[in-house]
Amino acid sequence: MRASTGGRIAVTDFVRIMSQNPAKTFGLYPKKGTLRPGSDADMVLVDPGWPRTVPERNPHLAVGSSIFMGRQCLGGPVTVLRRGKSSGNAAKSREPFPAASSPRAPS
């Protein structure tokens, strides 16, 4: 987010780089990586100015460690929309959003 919030790249370019391009790379586009009719409508809304520390343990991740654990960062998830419906809201508690309650059915 630093490049986007610092004015080095446009927010639209940041979204394309972080969402649309990976979806295309992994053959998931246009089902993923875009908000358009027929797409899944999965979206994470972030607060780019939220100073926070990445938790040491994250129950929402399947990995035991990450190079980001314990590091200070700027920006984080506020609301998660899964198939257009709220999957979690971190704005109230400023904690990492909860994992989706049920696994996604194969398409």
C-alpha positions in Angstrom: 0.0 0.0 0.0 2.9 2.4 0.5 3.4 3.0 -3.2 -0.3 3.7 -3.6 -0.8 5.9 -0.5 2.5 7.6 -1.2 1.4 8.7 -4.6 3.9 6.7 -6.6 1.2 4.7 -8.4 -2.5 5.2 -8.8 -4.9 3.3 -6.6 -6.4 1.8 -9.8 -3.0 0.5 -10.8 -2.5 -1.0 -7.3 -5.8 -2.9 -7.6 -4.9 -4.2 -11.0 -1.4 -5.3 -9.8 -2.7 -7.0 -6.7 -6.0 -8.4 -8.0 -6.6 -8.6 -11.7 -3.0 -9.6 -12.8 -2.7 -12.5 -10.3 -6.2 -13.8 -11.3 -5.1 -13.7 -15.0 -1.8 -15.4 -14.2 -3.5 -18.3 -12.4 -6.3 -18.6 -15.0 -9.0 -17.4 -12.7 -10.0 -14.3 -14.6 -12.8 -13.1 -15.1 -14.4 -15.2 -12.3 -11.9 -13.6 -9.9 -9.9 -10.4 -10.1 -12.7 -8.1 -11.3 -16.1 -6.7 -10.2 -18.4 -7.4 -13.1 -21.6 -9.4 -13.8 -20.8 -13.1 -13.5 -17.8 -12.7 -11.3 -17.7 -14.0 -7.7 -17.9 -10.5 -6.1 -15.2 -11.3 -3.5 -13.6 -8.2 -2.2 -11.5 -7.0 0.7 -11.9 -3.3 1.7 -8.8 -1.9 3.3 -8.0 1.1 5.4 -4.6 2.3 4.0 -3.9 4.5 7.0 -4.4 1.9 9.7 -1.1 1.5 11.6 -1.0 -2.0 13.0 1.3 -4.9 14.0 0.9 -8.2 12.1 0.0 -10.8 14.7 2.5 -13.4 15.7 -0.1 -16.1 15.4 -2.9 -15.9 13.0 -5.6 -18.6 13.3 -6.8 -17.7 9.8 -3.6 -18.8 8.1 -2.7 -22.4 7.4 1.1 -21.7 7.8 3.0 -21.7 11.0 5.1 -18.6 10.3 5.5 -15.7 8.0 8.2 -13.0 7.5 5.5 -10.4 8.3 4.5 -11.7 11.7 5.3 -9.1 14.4 6.1 -6.4 11.9 4.6 -2.9 11.9 2.7 -2.1 8.8 0.3 0.5 7.5 -3.0 -0.6 6.1 -5.2 -3.6 6.8 -8.5 -5.3 6.0 -11.6 -3.6 7.3 -14.4 -5.6 5.6 -14.4 -8.8 3.6 -17.2 -9.5 1.1 -17.5 -13.1 -0.1 -19.8 -13.6 -3.1 -21.2 -10.1 -2.3 -22.0 -10.8 1.3 -20.1 -9.7 4.4 -17.8 -12.4 5.6 -16.2 -10.5 8.4 -15.8 -6.9 9.7 -12.6 -5.9 11.4 -13.5 -2.2 11.6 -15.1 -2.5 15.0 -12.3 -4.4 16.7 -9.4 -3.6 14.4 -8.4 -7.3 14.6 -7.8 -9.5 11.5 -11.0 -10.4 9.9 -12.6 -13.8 10.7 -12.2 -16.6 8.2 -15.2 -17.5 6.1 -17.6 -19.8 8.0 -17.8 -22.4 5.3 -15.4 -23.5 2.5 -16.3 -22.4 -1.0 -18.1 -25.0 -3.1 -16.2 -25.8 -6.3 -17.5 -24.0 -9.4 
